[in-house]
Structures are given as C-alpha cells and as structure tokens.
Amino acid sequence: MSNYHIKHLEEYYQVYRKSVREPENFWGEVAEEHFLWRKKWDKVLSWNFKTPEIKWFEGAQLNITENCIDRHLLNRGDKTAILFEPNNPDEEAEHITYKQLHSRVCKMANVLKDQGIKKGDRVCIYLPMIPELSIALLACARIGAIHSVVFAGFSATALSSRINDSDCKLVITSDGSYRGTKSIDLKGIVDEGLKDCPGVKSVLLVKRTHAEINFHEGRDQWLQPLMDKADSNCAPEIMDAEDPLFILYTSGSTGNPKGMVHTTGGYMVYTAYTFKNVFQYTENDVFWCTADIGWITGHSYIVYGPLANGATSLMFEGVPNYPDYSRFWQIVEKHKVNQFYTAPTAIRALAKQNISFTEKHDLTSLKVLGSVGEPINEEAWHWYNDVIGKKKSPIVDTWWQTETGGIMITPIPFVTPTKPTFATLPFIGIQPAIMDANGQEVTGNQVDGRLCIKFPWPGMARTIWRNHQRYKETYFSTYPEYYFTGDGAFRDEVGYYRITGRVDDVIIVSGHNLGTAPIEDSINEHPAVSESAVVGVPHDIKGSALYGFVTLKETGESRIHDNLRKEINQMITEHIGPIAKLDKIQFTNGLPKTRSGKIMRRILRKIACRDMENLGDTSTLLNPEVVDDIKKNVL
Ligand code: PRX
C-alpha cells in the first residue's frame, strides 16, 4: 500500500497511527517512494526540542527544482505547470508548460549566476503575482541561493529592514504592479528602500506596467534582455537536505519580524505530501490558491507543493472585486478550477455581495474548497459550503503557520467528516497537545487551552535567521519540550480541534499576521505622540480590525484630531504598509499600567470591544483613574 494518497477514514487512522508510532519509517517511506534524491539520507530524523535542533533526512542530497520540474519533463512536459490569470480579464491567460518552466527557470538561474549569485547567497524578491515571481523562487533554488520573498504590499522601510536582516545581495522587482484599477509604483518603493541597503549591488527588473521609472545606472538591469541571452539549461546545484531553501519573515508579539528559515528536503516532502492529500489532487485537476506568494501559503501551495506533484497551479494577479465581485467565480468557470483555496476574509467579503455574482457562473468543476489564515466563522463556513460548494465539495479548514511550513490540522476531503469552524484532525505525522494554565498537557477530550506540537514534522522551520536564541525563546521555552504555536484551541468530544485564535500580541487582520509592537513603534515616531497601544477588535469582514489608544505629549493638543489620525496612519503605512492601518484611533490621557509600568492591553482590548463589565479589578493599577476616562470616550 502506498502511504501517499489517503482514501478513506480507516486508512487515515491506520496511516496516522503508523506515522506516530514509527515516524522515521513512515517519513522515510514517503520520501523514498515519491521524490528524486541525488543521495539517500543517513538518518531520517534527529531532534532535540531543548536546544532546539531538528534535522530531517540528514546526509541526503537533492535539488528541489529537479523534483518540481525536471522529473516531470518526460511525462508531463507539455502539461501546464503554471496557469497565469492576469489582473485585467481582457488580457490573455498564460499557460506555462513544464518544459517552458524548465527553460525559464534555467535562464533566470543563469542570469543570477552571471550576477555573481552563488549557493547560500540571499536574494530578495519583491514582485507582484506574475509568473516571474514563481520562476524567481525556483531560479534561486536551482542554484542554491536562499530566497527571501517580501510581500509587494510592504513599505520601503519594511522592505529595507528585511533586506538588511538577511544581507540580501540582489533584488528582483518590477517597474510596477496592477491591483484592480490601480497601478502601484513598486520600483519607486524599492528605490526608496535601497537607500538604506548598502549591501545590494544589483536590481533585476521585470517589465510589467511599462510605467516610467528611475533607472539607477550600474545597479539596475532589465531582466528580459538578460534572459534572452541566457542558456536555457542550468545544472541544478546539489544541496544537502538541511541546506536552507528560503527565509520568510513573519510577525512576532514583540520586536522585529522573524526570518523563519526553511530547509530543503523536509520542506519538500511535507508540502508535497500535504498538498496531495489535503486537496485530493488528481492528475488533470486545476488547483487554485488565491494567496499571494509573499506569504507562506503561496510558497507552499502555489509553488512547491503543487509543482512537486506535477500539478497545474493557477496564479492570479488581481483582486476579488475587479472588474466586479464575480471575478473569482468567473476564473473558476473559465479555467474549470477543481480545488479552490482561499481565506475567510475573502469568503466574508464575497458572501456580502449580491447572489447574482455567484449564480451567473458555472462552479460545477469545484471538488474541494479550502480555507486558511484565521478561524472561519460559522456563517462564512455555511455560505462557502452551501453557495459555492453546493454541499458537495467538502471544506478543508486548514490550520498551520509560516513556521510549520505546511498544513498541520485539517480534514482530508471525502475522508474526514467536516464540522463548521473545526479544523478537525491532525494531519498525518502531527502530534498536537493542549496545555492548561499550569503548563501541563491536558489529556482526554472536551478540553481547551494552548496549542502545542510535541513531535517534529519534516516541514517545520529550523531556526530564525541568525537568531537561534529567539527561535528557542519564542517557540520552545513557554512549554519545555513542546513547540508552542501561539494559538488557543479546543478539542471536542470526538477529538476534533477548533482553533480559537492567537493568545499573544499577534493580531490577524484580513488573514495577515501583524505584531502590535512594530505598529506601536511606528505610531510612537509621530512627534506629537507620547505612547500608544494597539489591540484587535472583531470586524465582520477582516476578522479583526486594529484599534489604537494613543496618548499625546501635550494634553490639550491644539491640532485637529482627525488630521492627527491621518498622520498616524500615514506613519504606519510608511513603516509597515497599508495593511497595518488602524481602523479607530482613540486619544487618551494615559494608558492603564501595572505597577511595574507594563501596559495592560487586556483591559484596553475589553474596552475597545465594549465589554466594560469584565474589566476585572483595576484598583491595583498604577493609574486606575485613566480607565474611566478611556471607557467614557470609547469610539
Ligand atoms: O492564528 C493562526 C492563524 O494564522 C496564524 C499563522 O499565520 P501565518 O504564519 O501568517 O500563516 C498563515 C497561513 C498558514 C496561526 O497561528 N490561522 C491559520 N490558519 C488558521 C488559523 N486560525 C484558525 N484557523 C485556521 N485554519
């Protein structure tokens, strides 16, 4: 029996048990049967959650692009690997076959080599959702360069801090990007960001919008002429299984974003295996994940997971509401999409629109619907299930994180009975644990607490770029010997998991992870601001919205508050990006603090949510008097 494709519930339990009892045999078999290795491993797994050190397939050698491209050339050479749907529906879609992908990846890899990029160098990719983005990831992987994709909605400051954190030598970007009716001056943002990045010696430019740009002689080059001249063959760099494949930044509760490091062998095995099972992908299906490749979902389930399976992966450049709210459904019909993977925030926004947007399109090709990024509420789940899936396409509510590399808790469609708002059962090989307030694991069902994972899995991030200590402190110190996720969870009477949300200071807005600390730092840079605190409040489309409490330096600040609000949001846009703008800003005379001076966000969160009855005892605060004032002026 092949372990690769789970077909019924009994088989799930059987394979799950094996994966937990004999993890090394289990993952060794999966890796052996389904991938191309230049050299087999000496040891499947060695691990220690104390130091922490995790190694999968140690001693093995491979190149992930041989697995994602070359090995498909014989039987799938003319099959579409990447199906590109542009922002503008009048522009033609592009079908890139595996053969064409091979040639384009090799050409770009050769261009990178000509620029002096070698194995282990870091390359920053700041591109819109166009084919060159996927090709750039693969070109880096081809030559063993470590890619660091920065979501092209981040600001110049956010870009430069990420470039500097990982010492990127080269940036791949474009003249601009399209988003619905707007075009965005990406090159301008890069120029601004690079003022602070002395280590970047070259910038490769993709022409997309044909906008006029400032060309920085000696640093900038158009990519296409270089590609035209480049050889269409490039021998893959042979990598160790534990060599880094990429760095991807994610927000933390405190401090700067963390550069999560994913390595080659385990990440490949895990993303490919989860892709195949969680979406029940079969040979001629068209798979569409609507995420941006700037996030982990795009890395794992637009690029690596699908391509490792020889799948057709659709990439969409645009937005769900351009030209109108039927755009997603029009694409499903046009390309006969079989698996559709999106975020609850998109589902909620689309569910609010007139039913005619969905009714006018044929959605019968859909077999599996996926959800990711935040808890899906009951109403959105039912709409997705009934209106889009016609109660025939199971919803896979997939819980996972940038750090986990791939899907961790999820139904397997047509195998696991679904239950609204529940991510249901651990994926094969995943051993979740729920911890109580005393830091002990709770056994049995009908329990809730904090979600941990107690055994390694191949896709997990191995460290934080050049900050292993922070990796240890963030994930392995709260509960010794366990990986702590930062999420809360409930386990029901049959062992299904429901994710209840973040238990730290990370707020998920429209499916984007945002740490409060960098937002507060940007607010505090405004010259009129003395201090601030940001909390999340429920929002019916975004899931959570940001509510800021801001104390000004001078009481009775004469400036008009609305202007100040605009300026504060402007600061945030400059430092992070528009996704982190505050929905509401309340000016306060002070922020509630403990006697040791720590801001009591718990109280502020309750006030912002208008849950005034449950503030608890505020008399022990350093400044209890501010609470009444804040309550009175809540927005
Ligand atoms: O809080 C969980 C939430 O998103 C967090 C991870 O965010 P990020 O690293 O950006 O990765 C998002 C895409 C994998 C988690 O800690 N989250 C993700 N998926 C779900 C979820 N919360 C509830 N249900 C989910 N299905």
Boltz pocket constraint, residues with backbone or C-beta under 6 A from the ligand:
constraints:
  - pocket:
      binder: B
      contacts: [[A, 250], [A, 295], [A, 296], [A, 297], [A, 371], [A, 372], [A, 373], [A, 374], [A, 375], [A, 376], [A, 397], [A, 398], [A, 399], [A, 400], [A, 401], [A, 402], [A, 403], [A, 409], [A, 423], [A, 485], [A, 486], [A, 487], [A, 499], [A, 500], [A, 501], [A, 502], [A, 508], [A, 511], [A, 512], [A, 513]]
      max_distance: 6.0
